[in-house]
């Protein structure tokens, strides 16, 4: 099992990945009832996008009536028509986090406008 933390929108969230599945986790301590302690658990207001092996790639903000979810990039493309690279596009969702860990850098393919243009004769 792999334990990891990610800073998303100003809060540190704990995740655990086992067998290619990533879960949001909250660590707490058992306390006597007499302490009357209130534990605050934050759920990120985004969708967490992972690789097939469970490595977190990035997070997309939620719009109204959407809920937190951890899904693979393949599921994102298969189930949703979300875009995060063009704010004027239909179904735009703001990119709120990108995992820059060296261990997943090979997951990203970077393109520029020049790469996307066909050669002009």
N, C-alpha and C positions, 0 to 999 in steps of 0.2 A: 504494500500500500504506500502511495506517495502522498505526503502532506505538503500543502503549499498555501501561501498567503498572497493576496492581490489587493492593491490599493485602488479602489474604484470609487470615483466621485467623493474622495475625501475620507472614506472609511476602509479599514482593513477587514477583509473577509477571509475566512479559513475554508479551504477546500480539501477534500480527500479523493484520490483517484485509485480505484482498484478494478482490475479486469476491464479496463477501457471505459469505465463509467465514473463520472465525476459528480460529487455531491457537495453541497454547501453544508458546512458543519459549524456547530457552536460549542465551544468548550466552556464548561462552568464547573464550579466546586460545590460539593454538598455542604450546606450550612445548617446550623441549628434553627429550628422554627422560631425560636425566641429572638433571633436577629431581625426577623421580619424584612428580609432582604428582597428587593425587587430586581429581577434580572431583565435587562433590556436586550432584546435580540433584534438585530436589523436584517431585513431581507432586501437585497439590492433591487432597485427599480430598473432592471434591465434584463435582457436575455444574454446569457453567457454562451458563447460559441466555442466549441471544442473541435479538436481533431478526432479522428476515429479512435485513437488510442487514449482519449480523455484529456490530453493536454489543452489547457485553456489558450485560445487564440486572441479573442477580443470580446467586447461587450457592446450591445446596441441598446439605446434608450427605448423605453416603452412609451407608447401613446396611450390615450385614454382607453379603458376597458381591456387592456392587455395585462398579462401577468408574468411574473418571474418564471424563468425556465432555463435549464441547462440543456442545450441541444448541440448536436454535431453540425459542422458546416454543411454536410450533405443534407441533413434534415432541414436546415434553414432554407436551402435552395429548393428542396422538394415540397415543403409545406407552406412556405411564405414567399411572397414576392417582394421582399424588403430590399431597399437600396440604402447605402450609407455613404456613397461617394458623390451624390448629386442632390443638394438640398431642394431643388425644384422638381425632382422626380416624384412620381406617384409612389406611395408607400415608403417615403423617406423616413429613416430612423437614424438619429445622431449616433455616431461612433463615440462612445464615452470611455473606452479603455482598449489599449492594445498591449498585449503581452510582449515585452521586449527581451525576455530571457534568451540567453544564447542557445539553450537546448532546443528551442523551437524555431529558431531563425530560418531554418531550411523550409519551413511551412509556408513562408510568404514569398510571393512573386511580385516584384515591384515593376510597374510600367510607368512610362511617361507619355505625354501626349505625342511625342515624337515616335515612340515605339508603336503607337496605335495607328499612325497614319501610313497610308500606302505611298510608295515612292512616286514622285511626279516626274514624268518624262520631259 
